[in-house]
C-alpha cells in the first residue's frame, strides 16, 4: 500500500505538471487513462463564482479534473443552490454532497475546536498557520476532531490578514463598542459580545443589504478585494484596520469519509495536492486583489480608512484571551487543539518578529 501511494503521488505530480494550461487536452484523454470515474458535488459557503473565496473551490474542481484526465469530475454549487451557506458541514457529513468548501469557524456549536483552523483573534497569520498545519502537527489534530463527523479536511485557501471592518459610526473609544450590532463570526463574535456589542451571523450574500438598511451597524467581511466586490464601500463610511479578529483565516475543503475512501490512491493524492496548491494560489490572488482594490478605495473621498485606537485593540486582545481560556476550560477537544496552537504560536511569533515584522518596520 505504501508503494502504491508513493507511485500514486508521483503520478499525481506528473499529471498536475502535464496538465498546467492544458485542461481540455487532459480531459479529452480520460478514455485512454482507464480506471473508474467519479462524479462529485461540492457545496460551498460562498456566492457562486465570488472572487477568491468562491473561485477557490471552482479552481479545485477544474484542476482535479484536468490532472485526473477526467476520472474525477466535481460540480461546484454556491451557497443556497443546494444547501444554505452555514449548512455545508452537515451536508457533507451526511453524504448529501461528497465535498464542501467553507471556513471551519462556521461550525461553532457543532465542533468548537474547529475554530482554531480558521482564525483566532490576535493569533497566527496565514504563513504561520500553514507552518503549523503542514509541519507542526496541526493536520493530525484537524483530522482527529473531524473524524467523528465522517469528514476528511484539507486546508484550501487563505485570505491573509483581513480588515477590521466597515462601520457606520466612528470608533474612538471602547465605549463606542457598546451596543454595536456587528456581523462577525467565530471567536471574534464572542469577543465583541463581551465588549458590550451584539454579534450577528450572516452569510456573505446578505451582508450588504443588512448594512445598507441599518439592520447592522458594522460588518467585517474579508478585505478590500472582496469588500469592493460586495459593494460594502457603498453602504458604510468608516473602514477600520487591522483585522484583529482574523489575522490569517484558513479556508477548508471537507470530503465525506466514504467518498474519500472510494477513491484510488492516485486520485486521493491529486485532490490533496490540488487543495494545497490552491492555498498558495489564493494567497497570491489576495495579495494582488487587495492592493488594487485598496488603491481604488483610497481615491474615494466618501470613505475614511482608519486604524483602530490602541485602547480599543488592547481591550479586544484582553477579551480574546479570556474567551480562549473559557473555551479551553469547558471543551476537552478545544483544550487539546488550543494547547498545540498556542505552543506553536509562541515559538513562531519569535521568528516572525525578527523577520517579517522587523523587515516591514525597516521598509
C-alpha positions in Angstrom: 0.0 0.0 0.0 2.8 2.4 0.8 4.4 1.7 -2.5 1.1 2.3 -4.3 0.7 5.6 -2.5 4.2 6.6 -3.4 3.7 5.7 -7.1 0.2 7.4 -7.0 1.9 10.5 -5.6 4.4 10.5 -8.5 1.6 10.1 -11.0 -0.4 12.9 -9.4 2.6 15.3 -9.5 3.3 14.3 -13.1 -0.4 14.8 -14.0 -0.5 18.3 -12.4 2.6 19.4 -14.2 1.5 18.0 -17.6 -2.0 19.5 -17.3 -0.9 23.0 -16.4 -2.6 25.2 -19.0 -3.9 22.2 -21.0 -7.2 21.4 -19.2 -9.1 20.5 -22.3 -6.4 18.2 -23.7 -6.2 16.3 -20.4 -9.9 16.0 -20.1 -10.1 14.5 -23.6 -7.6 11.9 -22.5 -9.9 10.4 -19.9 -10.9 7.4 -22.0 -7.3 6.5 -22.6 -6.4 6.8 -19.0 -8.5 3.9 -17.9 -9.8 3.3 -14.3 -13.1 4.0 -12.6 -14.5 7.5 -13.0 -16.2 9.6 -10.2 -18.7 12.5 -10.3 -18.9 14.5 -7.1 -20.9 17.5 -5.9 -19.2 20.3 -3.9 -21.3 22.7 -1.9 -19.9 25.9 -0.6 -20.5 28.8 1.8 -19.8 31.5 -0.8 -21.8 33.2 -3.5 -21.3 31.5 -6.9 -18.1 32.5 -8.7 -17.3 35.1 -6.0 -13.7 36.4 -6.3 -11.2 34.5 -4.3 -13.5 32.6 -1.9 -15.9 31.3 -4.4 -13.3 30.7 -7.1 -11.2 28.6 -4.8 -13.4 25.5 -5.0 -14.1 26.2 -8.7 -10.3 26.1 -9.3 -10.0 22.9 -7.2 -12.6 21.3 -9.5 -11.0 22.5 -12.7 -7.5 21.3 -11.7 -8.6 18.0 -10.3 -10.5 17.1 -13.5 -7.5 18.1 -15.6 -4.9 16.3 -13.5 -7.0 13.2 -13.3 -7.7 13.2 -17.1 -11.4 13.4 -16.3 -11.6 10.5 -13.9 -12.8 12.8 -11.1 -15.3 15.5 -12.0 -16.6 17.9 -9.4 -19.6 20.1 -9.8 -19.5 23.2 -7.6 -22.6 24.8 -6.1 -22.7 28.2 -4.4 -24.4 29.0 -1.1 -28.1 28.4 -1.4 -28.0 26.5 -4.6 -28.3 23.1 -2.8 -27.8 23.9 0.9 -27.5 27.2 2.8 -24.1 28.8 3.4 -23.8 27.6 7.0 -25.0 24.0 6.4 -22.1 22.8 4.3 -20.6 20.8 7.2 -23.8 18.9 7.9 -24.5 18.2 4.2 -21.1 16.7 3.6 -21.2 14.8 6.9 -24.5 13.2 5.9 -23.3 12.5 2.4 -25.7 14.8 0.7 -22.6 16.1 -1.2 -19.3 14.4 -1.4 -17.3 17.7 -0.9 -17.7 21.1 0.6 -15.7 24.3 0.9 -16.0 27.0 3.6 -14.5 28.2 6.8 -14.2 26.0 9.9 -15.3 28.7 12.4 -18.8 28.4 10.9 -19.0 25.1 12.8 -19.0 26.8 16.2 -21.6 25.0 18.3 -21.1 21.7 16.4 -17.3 21.3 16.9 -15.9 24.3 18.7 -12.3 23.2 18.3 -12.7 23.7 14.6 -12.4 27.5 15.1 -8.6 27.1 15.6 -8.2 26.0 11.9 -9.7 29.2 10.5 -8.7 32.1 12.8 -8.2 33.0 16.4 -8.1 36.8 17.3 -4.6 38.0 17.6 -3.4 34.6 16.6 -1.4 33.2 13.7 -1.0 34.8 10.3 -1.6 32.7 7.1 2.1 31.7 6.8 2.3 30.8 10.5 -0.9 28.8 10.3 0.3 26.8 7.3 3.5 26.1 9.1 1.6 24.6 12.0 -0.8 22.6 9.8 1.6 21.1 7.3 4.7 20.7 9.5 3.8 21.4 13.2 1.2 18.7 13.8 -1.9 20.7 13.1 -3.2 18.5 10.4 -3.3 15.4 12.7 -5.4 17.3 15.2 -7.6 18.7 12.3 -8.3 15.2 11.0 -8.8 13.9 14.5 -11.6 16.3 15.5 -13.4 15.9 12.2 -13.3 12.1 12.2 -16.4 11.6 14.3 -18.4 13.5 11.7 -17.3 11.3 8.8 -15.2 14.1 7.3 -11.7 14.4 6.0 -10.5 18.1 6.0 -7.9 19.8 3.8 -6.6 23.4 4.1 -7.7 25.1 0.9 -7.1 28.8 0.7 -6.3 31.8 3.0 -7.1 35.4 2.5 -4.2 36.8 4.6 -4.7 39.5 7.3 -8.2 40.9 7.0 -9.5 44.4 7.6 -11.3 45.3 10.9 -14.5 46.1 9.0 -16.9 48.7 7.8 -18.7 50.9 10.3 -21.5 53.4 10.1 -20.1 55.3 13.1 -16.7 56.2 14.4 -14.9 54.0 16.9 -12.9 56.4 19.1 -13.1 54.7 22.5 -14.1 51.4 24.0 -17.4 52.9 24.8 -18.2 53.0 21.1 -18.3 49.2 21.1 -21.2 49.1 23.5 -24.5 48.4 21.7 -22.7 48.0 18.4 -24.6 45.4 16.2 -22.0 43.9 14.0 -21.8 40.9 11.6 -18.8 39.0 12.9 -18.4 35.2 13.2 -16.3 32.8 15.3 -14.4 33.7 18.4 -14.4 37.4 17.3 -18.1 37.5 17.8 -17.9 36.4 21.4 -15.1 38.9 22.0 -17.4 41.7 20.7 -20.2 40.4 22.9 -18.0 40.7 26.0 -17.1 44.2 24.9 -20.8 45.2 25.0 -21.7 44.7 21.4 -24.1 42.3 19.6 -22.5 39.9 17.1 -24.7 38.8 14.2 -24.1 35.8 12.0 -24.8 36.4 8.3 -23.7 34.7 5.1 -21.8 36.9 2.6 -24.7 37.4 0.2 -26.8 39.1 2.9 -24.2 41.5 4.4 -24.6 44.4 2.0 -28.4 44.7 2.5 -28.1 44.4 6.2 -25.5 47.1 6.4 -27.3 49.4 4.0 -30.7 49.1 5.7 -29.3 49.6 9.2 -30.1 46.1 10.4 -26.5 46.0 11.5 -24.2 48.9 12.4 -21.0 47.3 11.1 -19.5 44.3 9.5 -16.3 42.5 8.9 -16.1 40.5 5.7 -12.6 40.0 4.2 -10.6 42.9 2.8 -10.6 45.4 0.0 -10.7 42.8 -2.8 -13.9 41.1 -1.6 -15.4 44.1 0.2 -15.4 46.2 -3.0 -16.9 43.2 -5.0 -19.7 43.1 -2.4 -20.3 46.8 -2.6 -19.7 47.4 1.1 -18.0 50.7 0.4 -21.3 52.0 -0.8 -23.1 51.1 2.5 -20.7 52.5 5.2 -18.2 55.3 5.5 -15.5 54.2 8.0 -13.1 51.4 7.1 -11.1 50.2 10.1 -7.9 48.2 10.3 -6.2 45.9 11.4 -8.2 42.7 11.3 -7.6 41.7 14.9 -10.4 39.1 14.6 -8.9 37.3 11.6 -5.1 37.6 11.2 -4.8 34.8 8.7 -8.0 32.9 8.2 -7.7 29.5 6.6 -10.4 28.0 4.4 -11.1 24.3 4.1 -12.2 21.6 1.8 -14.1 18.8 3.6 -14.7 15.4 2.0 -17.2 12.8 3.1 -15.2 9.9 4.5 -17.0 7.2 2.5 -16.5 9.2 -0.7 -12.8 9.7 0.2 -12.3 6.0 0.8 -13.8 5.1 -2.5 -11.1 6.9 -4.4 -7.9 5.1 -5.5 -4.6 6.4 -4.0 -3.6 8.4 -7.1 -6.9 10.4 -7.1 -6.6 11.0 -3.4 -3.1 12.4 -4.0 -4.4 14.6 -6.8 -7.1 16.0 -4.5 -4.8 16.6 -1.6 -2.1 18.2 -3.8 -4.6 20.4 -5.6 -6.0 21.7 -2.3 -2.6 22.7 -1.1 -1.8 24.4 -4.4 -5.0 26.5 -4.1 -3.8 27.7 -0.7 -0.7 29.1 -2.3 -2.6 30.4 -5.4 -5.3 32.2 -3.3 -2.6 33.9 -1.2 -1.2 35.4 -4.4 -4.6 36.4 -5.6 -5.5 38.2 -2.4 -2.1 40.0 -2.3 -2.8 41.4 -5.7 -6.5 41.9 -5.4 -6.4 43.7 -2.1 -3.6 46.0 -3.2 -5.5 47.1 -6.4 -8.8 47.5 -4.5 -7.3 49.5 -1.7 -5.9 51.9 -4.2 -9.4 52.3 -5.6 -10.8 52.9 -2.1 -8.2 55.5 -1.3 -9.4 57.6 -4.2 -12.9 57.7 -2.9 -13.5 60.9 -0.9 -16.5 59.5 0.8 -14.6 56.8 2.6 -12.3 57.2 5.6 -9.7 54.4 6.2 -8.8 54.5 9.9 -6.7 52.5 12.4 -8.4 51.3 15.5 -7.5 53.3 18.6 -4.9 51.5 20.7 -7.2 51.4 23.8 -9.8 49.5 21.7 -7.2 47.0 20.4 -5.9 46.5 24.0 -9.3 45.7 25.3 -10.1 43.4 22.4 -6.9 41.5 22.9 -7.6 41.1 26.7 -11.1 39.8 26.0 -9.8 37.4 23.3 -7.5 35.8 25.8 -10.5 35.4 28.3 -12.7 33.8 25.6 -10.0 31.3 24.6 -9.3 30.4 28.2 -13.0 29.8 28.8 -13.4 27.8 25.6 -10.4 25.5 26.5 -11.6 25.1 30.1 -15.1 23.9 29.0 -14.3 21.8 25.9 -11.7 19.0 26.0 -11.2 19.0 22.3 -10.6 22.8 22.3 -8.2 22.3 25.1 -6.1 19.8 23.2 -6.1 21.7 20.0 -5.6 25.0 21.8 -2.5 23.9 23.7 -0.9 22.8 20.5 -1.9 26.0 18.7 -0.7 28.4 21.4 2.5 26.5 21.9 3.3 26.8 18.2 2.2 30.4 18.2 4.7 31.3 20.9 7.6 29.7 19.0 6.7 31.0 15.6 6.0 34.5 16.8 9.6 35.0 17.8 10.8 34.1 14.3 8.1 36.4 12.7 9.2 39.2 15.0 12.8 39.2 13.8 12.0 38.5 10.1 8.7 39.8 8.5 7.8 42.2 11.3 11.2 43.7 11.6 11.6 44.0 7.8 8.2 45.7 7.5 9.2 48.3 10.1 12.5 48.8 8.3 10.9 49.2 4.9 
